[in-house]
Amino acid sequence: MDIIDSANELNELRIQAALSNRQPVTKSINGMCIWCEEMPAKPNSAYCSKDCGDDYEQYKRKNG
């Protein structure tokens, strides 16, 4: 095993660690914003706007 193989192996370990430690993606079950529940969520999102997403994250940090 040469230095390049070792570097590639180390890189793969770092990628796997990063992927396993990431937060699960929050998704809307019914297509509506999960925070305000009044507007449709944007595609590939759980929120209708960035403001709703920020408000939800702030609430989650405060209240667990």
C-alpha positions as CSV (number, residue, x, y, z in Angstrom):
1,M,0.0,0.0,0.0
2,D,1.5,3.3,-1.0
3,I,0.8,6.8,0.2
4,I,-1.9,7.5,-2.3
5,D,-3.8,4.4,-1.2
6,S,-3.5,5.5,2.4
7,A,-4.8,8.9,1.6
8,N,-7.8,7.5,-0.3
9,E,-8.6,5.2,2.6
10,L,-8.4,8.1,5.0
11,N,-10.6,10.2,2.8
12,E,-13.2,7.4,2.6
13,L,-13.2,7.1,6.4
14,R,-13.8,10.9,6.7
15,I,-16.6,10.8,4.2
16,Q,-18.3,7.9,6.0
17,A,-18.0,9.6,9.3
18,A,-19.5,12.8,7.9
19,L,-22.4,11.0,6.3
20,S,-23.2,9.0,9.4
21,N,-23.2,12.2,11.6
22,R,-25.4,14.3,9.5
23,Q,-28.9,15.3,10.6
24,P,-31.8,13.4,9.1
25,V,-33.7,15.4,6.4
26,T,-37.0,16.9,7.6
27,K,-39.7,16.3,5.1
28,S,-43.4,17.2,4.8
29,I,-45.7,14.3,5.0
30,N,-48.8,16.0,3.5
31,G,-47.1,18.6,1.3
32,M,-47.8,21.5,3.6
33,C,-45.3,23.5,5.5
34,I,-44.5,21.7,8.8
35,W,-44.1,25.0,10.7
36,C,-47.1,27.3,9.7
37,E,-49.2,24.5,8.2
38,E,-50.9,27.1,6.0
39,M,-48.9,27.1,2.8
40,P,-47.7,24.3,0.5
41,A,-44.1,23.3,1.1
42,K,-41.5,24.1,-1.6
43,P,-40.3,21.1,-3.6
44,N,-37.7,19.0,-1.7
45,S,-38.4,20.9,1.4
46,A,-40.6,20.8,4.5
47,Y,-41.2,24.5,4.6
48,C,-43.0,27.1,2.5
49,S,-40.2,29.7,3.0
50,K,-36.7,30.2,4.5
51,D,-38.4,32.2,7.3
52,C,-40.5,29.2,8.3
53,G,-37.5,26.9,8.2
54,D,-35.4,29.4,10.3
55,D,-38.3,29.8,12.8
56,Y,-38.7,26.0,13.2
57,E,-34.9,25.5,13.7
58,Q,-34.9,28.3,16.3
59,Y,-37.8,26.7,18.2
60,K,-36.2,23.3,18.0
61,R,-32.9,24.6,19.5
62,K,-34.8,26.4,22.3
63,N,-37.2,23.6,23.2
64,G,-35.4,20.4,22.1
